[in-house]
Amino acid sequence: MSLRTARRYSWILALLPAFGCSKDLRDVLTEHKAAVEPQLAKFAAIRTAAKAAPRVTVDGVTINGPAPKIGVFDVDEHANVAIEYLEDLEDPIALGNIPYRIAGSGSMNRCAALLANRRAPYNPILGTVPDEVPWYSADNHLKHCEVVRYVFVIRSIEYSGPSVTRNSFGGCPKPSSDETRDAGAPPPADAGASAAKPCKVFDGGYLSAEVLVFDMKNASHLGGFRFVAESSPTIDVGTASDNSATLANDFANKIRFAFTTAAHKWVPSFTVGN
């Protein structure tokens, strides 16, 4: 590079360190290892306690520490709650076989896998070798694990995923406001229908689950709460021939909404934010 060119683009060169070009994944792991390893040791105690915990019969959680907080979409250093599924507790460096997973869940597994092999945890839903995690993502995950105070363990009780769509040759029924019928099922015939075109219908997803809440500080069981999630009664799938992704996203969003709604109700000072 000529001196003239270097002067012209000197401001770009000056910004490169700010974007972390000098950081390395190994440096990030070394930086956080001493703080995260004790957290993983405490998490091991919670794994044992959660597997032995009885069913939730009364909704309620007692919080004797800072306000529990989860991220808006994923974890960050300000989220002090780790969301785990009971299946995630089987192997700390792998995720459980959970379809329609809540965004940001399995965060303690992420940190355990990072320290063990610098990769994301194995996900049986994907069935592929996990990629090595970029340093900036690793830094974010590890900062979160350092500050985790509470672990919310989701235990599924009843589950059925949404079916594939199928044609209903009786015409498209008009949308109904009746939320008590099965999600995705067409409303009664007297609700009105348009015979101009066939309608696609589906069997909606359903999840009944309970959440066990633990204090990372001493692995104490603070209580629990239950929630139920169902697919939307009607979904706009557009003109795509494969509607599975749309149905999956809808059900996953409904699960997270039901989870956070119940947490707001039963967990004192629970918040969602970054």
ABEGO torsion letter per residue (X at the ends): XBAAAAAAAAAAAAAAAAAGAABBAAAAAAAAAAAAAAAAAAAAAAAAAAAABBBBABBEBBBABBBBBBBAABBBAABABBBBBAAAAABAABBBBBBGBBBGBGAAAAAAAAAAAGBBBBBAAAGBBBBBBBAAAAAAAAAAAAABABBBBBBBABBBBBBBBBBBAAEBBBBBABAABBBGBBBBAAAEBBAABBBBBBBBBBBBBBBBBBBAAAGBBAEBBBBBBBBBABBBAEABABAAAAAAAAAAAAAAAAAAAAAAAABBGBBBEX
